[in-house]
């Protein structure tokens, strides 16, 4: 159920990012593409980036949770992912490279730690 909690929060983030894209599409009267508007380009990329990383990260957290790892560890992964994705999503439209890198680093930390742990657990149970 821990992964479900973080999935819910991260889906709210994706919805918020979607609304930002829709808002800018209406403002600039652009139905498809970005029309060359940089603010719309950035909003589209923030939304797309979340959708590129969240499915695998959430699946990984869910699968590790199913292995009955420490709830604190699962919470640490979920919270790191949530904070990292919020930081990244808010940094893109503000063109804040430092925060954007920090958000991606947090996302990569979750993916790398989870991948190593998943491989280790799988090999130990052969």
C-alpha positions in Angstrom: 0.0 0.0 0.0 3.0 2.3 0.3 3.6 2.4 -3.4 -0.1 3.1 -3.9 0.2 6.2 -1.7 3.1 7.6 -3.8 1.4 6.7 -7.0 -1.5 8.8 -6.0 0.6 11.8 -5.2 2.6 11.4 -8.4 -0.5 11.1 -10.5 -1.7 14.4 -9.0 1.7 15.9 -10.2 1.1 14.5 -13.7 -2.4 16.0 -13.8 -1.0 19.4 -12.6 1.6 19.3 -15.4 -1.1 18.4 -17.9 -3.2 21.4 -16.8 -0.1 23.6 -17.3 0.2 22.4 -20.9 -3.5 22.9 -21.5 -3.5 26.4 -20.0 -0.6 27.5 -22.3 -2.2 25.9 -25.3 -5.3 27.9 -24.7 -3.3 31.1 -24.0 -1.4 30.7 -27.3 -4.3 29.1 -29.2 -2.1 26.1 -30.2 -3.9 22.7 -30.5 -0.9 20.6 -31.7 2.8 21.1 -31.2 4.2 24.1 -29.4 3.9 26.8 -32.1 7.4 28.0 -31.3 6.4 29.3 -27.9 9.2 28.5 -25.5 6.9 28.5 -22.4 4.7 25.9 -24.0 7.8 23.9 -25.1 9.0 23.8 -21.5 5.7 22.8 -20.1 5.4 20.0 -22.7 8.8 18.7 -21.8 8.2 18.9 -18.1 5.0 16.8 -18.6 6.7 14.4 -21.0 9.7 13.9 -18.8 7.5 12.9 -15.9 5.7 10.4 -18.1 9.1 9.0 -19.3 10.4 8.2 -15.8 7.4 7.7 -13.5 6.0 4.4 -14.9 9.3 2.4 -14.5 10.1 4.1 -11.2 6.7 3.4 -9.7 6.7 -0.2 -11.0 10.1 -0.7 -9.4 8.9 0.6 -6.1 5.8 -1.5 -6.3 7.8 -4.7 -7.1 10.3 -4.0 -4.3 7.4 -3.5 -1.9 6.0 -6.9 -2.9 9.3 -8.4 -1.7 8.4 -7.2 1.8 11.3 -4.9 2.2 11.4 -2.5 5.1 8.5 -0.1 4.9 10.9 2.7 5.8 13.0 1.8 2.8 10.0 1.9 0.5 8.9 5.2 1.9 12.4 6.6 1.4 12.3 5.6 -2.2 8.8 6.9 -2.7 9.5 10.2 -1.0 12.8 10.7 -2.8 11.0 10.1 -6.1 8.1 12.4 -5.2 10.4 15.3 -4.1 12.7 14.8 -7.0 9.9 14.9 -9.5 8.3 18.0 -8.0 11.7 19.8 -7.9 12.4 18.8 -11.5 8.9 19.7 -12.8 9.0 23.2 -11.2 12.6 23.8 -12.3 12.0 23.3 -16.0 9.6 26.3 -16.7 11.8 28.5 -14.4 14.9 27.5 -16.3 16.6 26.7 -13.1 19.3 24.2 -14.2 20.6 23.6 -10.6 17.2 22.5 -9.3 16.5 20.5 -12.5 19.7 18.6 -12.1 18.9 18.0 -8.4 15.5 16.6 -9.3 16.9 14.3 -11.9 19.7 13.2 -9.5 17.0 12.2 -7.0 15.1 10.3 -9.7 18.2 8.5 -10.9 19.1 7.7 -7.3 15.8 5.9 -6.8 16.2 4.1 -10.2 19.8 3.0 -9.6 19.3 1.9 -6.0 16.1 0.1 -6.9 17.7 -1.6 -9.9 20.7 -2.8 -8.0 18.4 -4.1 -5.2 16.1 -5.8 -7.6 19.0 -7.6 -9.3 20.5 -8.6 -6.0 17.2 -9.9 -4.7 16.5 -11.8 -7.9 20.0 -13.4 -7.9 19.8 -14.3 -4.2 16.6 -16.2 -4.7 17.7 -18.4 -7.7 
